[in-house]
Amino acid sequence: MALGCLLVAGSAPYARSTAADAPAPPQTVVEPLVTGDPCLIQGRPRTPGTQGDFDLVVLQGNDLVFYSHDNADVNYAWTRGPVITDRATGPGCLIESDYTTAGFPNLEVVVPESGRLVHYWRAATGGQWQQGGVFGSGISDDRPAVIQSDFHSNGHGDLEVLARQGDHLAAFWRDTATWHPAQTFAAGVSGGPAMIQGGFGGDHKNFEVVVPVGGHLEHWWHDNSDVNKPWQSGGSFASGVTGSPSLIESGFGAGDRPGNFEVAVAVGDHLEHWWHDNSDVNKPWQFGGSFASGVTGSPSLIESGFGAGDRPGNFEVVVPGPAAPEPPDNAQVAGGFSGNGLEHWWHDNSDVNKPWQPGSQQIAYRGRSEKVCQLTGNVDAEQRMLTTNLTGIRANAQGTDLGYPVDDGTTLTLLFGDTRPAAVENHEEEGYDDSVATSRDTAPPSYASCLHLTYPILNTFPTPTYRPAIVINPPIYQGYFNVPSSGFVSGGHQYVIFWTNHCAGTGSSDSSHCENGHQPGVNQYGNAVMTQYDPVLGRYKNLFQLNRRFTYTGALNTENIAGAPAADARGTYIWGVGLYRSTDPIMAYAPPGPVATDLNWRYLHVNPNGTRSWVSDVRLATSMFTDSQSDRCVGESSISWVAPLKSWLMLYNCQSKIQARFADSIAGPWSAPSTIFDPGVDNGLCHFMHETARDCDPVADSNLEGDPYAPYVLSRFTRAHPGDPYAADIDYVMSTWDPYQTVIMHAVITKGHPHN
């Protein structure tokens, strides 16, 4: 075409006279898997007559991570909870205590951090982990032991901790407020201790400890009839020990005397089970057999409620196993060590001669993107906790999707799509079901404190109900599948682009508005309209219809983006596709100021030699992508500036994955795509997204396959990754389809590290 379509200098973004090379695709930085020993408990049942959850903590790099398993169904996947601390230098251990929050018991964790012990706690049902004190010095990085004893202070059992300090053991205890040092004992200690308060003793039962010394295990005990008495040696057993033991008092032999002691310990690359018949304290320890293989750490042993009744419950063990598989494509492990897997073994105690069985579940996991929190709805079914926003209760917004962010620097507005009132699903095209919420949060969202939303409320009786986004002058179809696709702020006004007229609904009696002759039924057609928000009316004024090549859009105003390339002119960039999820995107530029028409828009044109220019004829617009991997699947998408990396980042969903591309200029060239979230690989399905093929999660609300889409970066939270000048943390909104909700995702992205 004639070069007369090109703009003169200064009226549009810079036109590149030479072709630029596309940057490398984005990479993600993932944490190691298991790098330390686990600690496992079974909590009290949340509902009478059911099994309590399995809860554990395990070290992943310097993160101490909490996991739980909902034992209402053994087929459910393990759920990853929050990071308790990112300063752990060794494994932690946890218990469930008699302290309560909202009627539920608290969890108590003790973990070594740089030579000291740190206590954390939270309610078993969720919430933020709180620090409960720092104590000790010269503590090794082995797993400590923690119990709650029958010594009481102010109505609560004291917490008792035992940890290796040099080559001996140091004891500590906590009343309701303060940690205190107690005795030291043992010598030549070579690993972490295991401790219980068993059934021997009088008013206060004895403490029992097993600890590795050289290549064997030593048993120590303390007569708690007098806290000042010294610790006593109870003998030694086992040989070739290579890790820290785990000790319980089981139901075997229990009745009119204490139950047997049971120990699991690593010996080389396998585990050994030892037990002591407590009908006679003078009896020797007995070898109970070997199990597991490829063991790379120390086990944690419990007796669970499974099988319990007229016989002891099953034994359950978790232990680090063989090396973890390499991370997915385009991911690198922080610190370079991939870590190990975490295995579950169990023993059916209906017959002591039965062999140990491996569990089938993956316990510890990592993803290129990880869920931070559920943004909408009332209940996070994966975490079994109330959401921060309770949108169903506070705004009658039980389920929704999208959430395109429009940020004016003070207020962040999220544009949600079809929003279901509580327990209602509407497939009608008529009516108004898109919702809008705002936030002024400046701190990144977290597990216990998601992005806080405020909905404008239409009415409060009988239920507070959100005020829908309504387009006027003229109105448009805004029911099912007609949604706000993007928005921006320019010249002090908020603009929103709505997708309409594509006939997704099945209840419309009039199909005359259907594009391209299509009858009602989900399709890719329709058109987009530009609207301007009127804060007085609380309505969106219809300004004009966009060109049909911009049926579904994304948009970004760059006027206030600090550090963006000078060659990228300030103004508004709109990108879109003609067929939803079926064509490559093209890009338009609108200069700063009010947007009343698209007559002054200019369109990106990529010449055959790779140079880029901006033209006035939309027919000359070419794809933003020039790589051979372009797969014509863009629908919902976002572009954001990642200041720590000095790069533009585009996210979009494609073939049930979240894809990412980098560009040095917003006009491109854009890198080839890389995947930053795949629900089957990055722990979405069976966790916070429903999988229909397996009975592996409790999160379904429609029994549909979960599907990730609408990945919108929340730019105000983009930040440099701590300790890594080549990486950045991003948070983005993502829809999950089933459950029909939006979540906040987090990823660490990089252009790559020089040493790689």
Secondary structure, DSSP 8 states (H G I E B T S, - for coil): --GGGB--TTSSS---SS--------EEEE--SB-S--EEEE---SSTTS---EEEEEEETTEEEEEEE-TT-TTS--EEEEEEES--SS--EEEEEEEEETTEEEEEEEEEETTEEEEEEEETTEEEEEEEEEE-SSB-SS--EEEEEEEEETTEEEEEEEEEETTEEEEEEE-SS-EEEEEEE-SSB-S--EEEEEEEESSSEEEEEEEEETTEEEEEEE-TTSTTS--EEEEEE-SS--S--EEEE-STT-SSS---EEEEEEETTEEEEEEE-TT-TTS--EEEEEE-SS--S--EEEE-STT-SSS---EEEEEEEEE-----TTEEETTS---EEEEEEEE-TT-TTS--EE-----S---SEEEEEE-SSSEETTTTEE-SS-HHHHHS--B--EEEEEE-SS-EEEEEEE-B-TT-----SSSB-EEEEEE---S---SSS----B--EEE-SSS-EE----EESS---BSTT--EEEEEEETTEEEEEEEE-S---S--S--TT-GGG--SSS-S--EEEEEEEETTTTEEEEEEE--TT-SEEEEEE-TT-TT--TTS-SSEEEEEESSTTTS--EEEEE-SS--S-STT-EEEEE-TTS-EEEES-GGG---S--STT--S---SEEEEEEGGGTEEEEEEEETTEEEEEEESSTT--B---EEEE-TTTTT-BTTTB--SSSS--S--SSS-----EEEEE-GGG-EE-TT-TTEEEEEEEEE-SSS--EEEEEEEEES--TT-
